[in-house]
Amino acid sequence: MSRVQLVVDRSDEVELRLGQLAGSLGFLFRVGQLEVFDNFFDQLGKSGLKPGEFSVLWVVHLNPGVRQGAVAEKLRIKRAHMTKLVRSFEEDGLIERTIPEGDRRGIELRLTRSGSAFVEDHAQEFFDYAQSETDRLSPDEAAQLIALLQKFTGLTPGS
């Protein structure tokens, strides 16, 4: 039977049985996400980086003029949240939005000079951290996990 250690405080540890829950893909994804995010903020939080926000900036960096809706769809960000995020980036001078003449419903995104500088200044530490996410796995296990997650999500290298 699978077990997990739940730390109530540093002096009290309670052992909980999870049973079949430890074999639930959704549960494991959620716990894994929390683990990765906790480590991310421990290591990179002081620099002001947030994984979701940097991901949006990175995608716009790679795809200048991309439609806001396409970014939201690919990264699975709710439209309302994406709108707030883009407005925040715009206020911070990182992104500029344009509305194309031929399609007034679409919003195209481009990084500003400041946005490009931010991405360039932080990409190395972001992707160095991403490499460390699999430190508890062998290189073969890490490659297998990434390949399986890409298959499961339909995301392929370079997509």
N, C-alpha and C positions, 0 to 999 in steps of 0.2 A: 504494500500500500504506500502511495506517495505521501511525503510529509514535507512541510515547510516550517521554517522557524519564523515566528512573528515576534519582533522585539517590541515589547510594551514600553519599557525604558531600558537604559543600559544595564540595570541590575536585575531585572525580571525578564526571563524568557519563557514564553508559553509555546508549547508544541501543539500545532493543530493538524488534524488529519483532513486531507482534501478529497480523498477517494477519487471518484470518477472525474471530478472537477479538474484534477491535475492532467487529464488527458483531453480536455476541451481546447480546441484550437483558438476559439475566441478568448478564453480565459488566459491562455498562454501568450497570445499576442498582446493582450492588455498588460499583463504583468511584465512582459519583455519590454513593451513601450515605456512603462513607468521606470523600469531599471535603466534603460538607455537615457531617458530624459533626466533622471536624477543625476546620473554620471555626467551628462552633458552640462547641466547647470553648475555642478560642482567644479568642473574644469573650465568652462567657457562663460559662465554667467557674468563674471566680472567685466567681460568685454562688451556686454550688452547684446550678444548674439542670442537669438532664439531660433531653434531649428526650423520651425514652420516659416517664419519671416525670411530667414536666409534662403530657404528653398525657393520661395517666390522670387526673390531678387536674382537668384542664380538662374532660374528658368527664363526670366526676362533678359538677363545678361546674354544667355545663349540664343535667344530668339527675339532680337529687337523688332518692335512693331507688332508683337504677338497680341492677339485679342485677349482682353481681360477674362472673358468667359471661357476661353480655351485653357488658360492657366488654372482657373478655378476648377474646371472639369477634370483636367489631368491630375491635379494635386488633391482633388476631392475636398475642396473648400466650398462651404455654402456661399451662395451668391451674396447674401447680406454681409457675411463676415469678410468676404473678398473685397467688397466695396469699401467697408470701413478700413481694411488694411491698406488698400491702394490710396485712399484719402490720407491716411496717416503717413505713408511713404511720400506722398506728394507734399504734404505739409513740412516734412523733414528734408525736402529737397532731394530725395533719392530717385523718384520716378516722375516722369511726365506722361500725362494722358492726352491723347488726341482723338478726336472724333473724325473719322474719314468722311470726305464729302459725299461719296457714293452710298454710304450706309450709315445714317445718323444713329442707328441703334447700337453699333459696335464701338467699342473703346479700345484703342491700341495703346500699348504700354512700351515705354523705352526708359532705360536708365539715364539719369542726368550724369554730368561729369562727377558729381559727388557720389551718386549711386554706383557708378563704375569704380570709383576709387574705393568705396566701402567694400564692394565685392572683391576687388583685387587685394585689398588689405586683409580681408578675413577668410578668403577661400582656403589658404594653406592650413590655418588652424582648424577650420571647419572640417576639411577632408582628412587632416591628420587625426582628428578626433574620431571621424567615421571609421578609420582604419582600426582604432583602438577598441571599437565596439565589440569586436570578436576576439579580444585577448584571451578569453576563457576557453576558446576553441582552438583546435589545431588548424593549420592553414587549409587542409583538405576539408575539415568539418565546416569552416567558415565559408569556403567556396561552395560547398554543397548546400548549406543553409541559404546563402544568397541566391543560388540558382533555383532552389525550390520556392523561395519567396517571390522571385521574379516570375516564375511559372504560375504560381498561385494568383498573383496580382495582375498578370498580363503585361507587366513592365519588363522590357528587355534592355540589355546593355545598350547605351547610346540612344534609347528612345526618349 
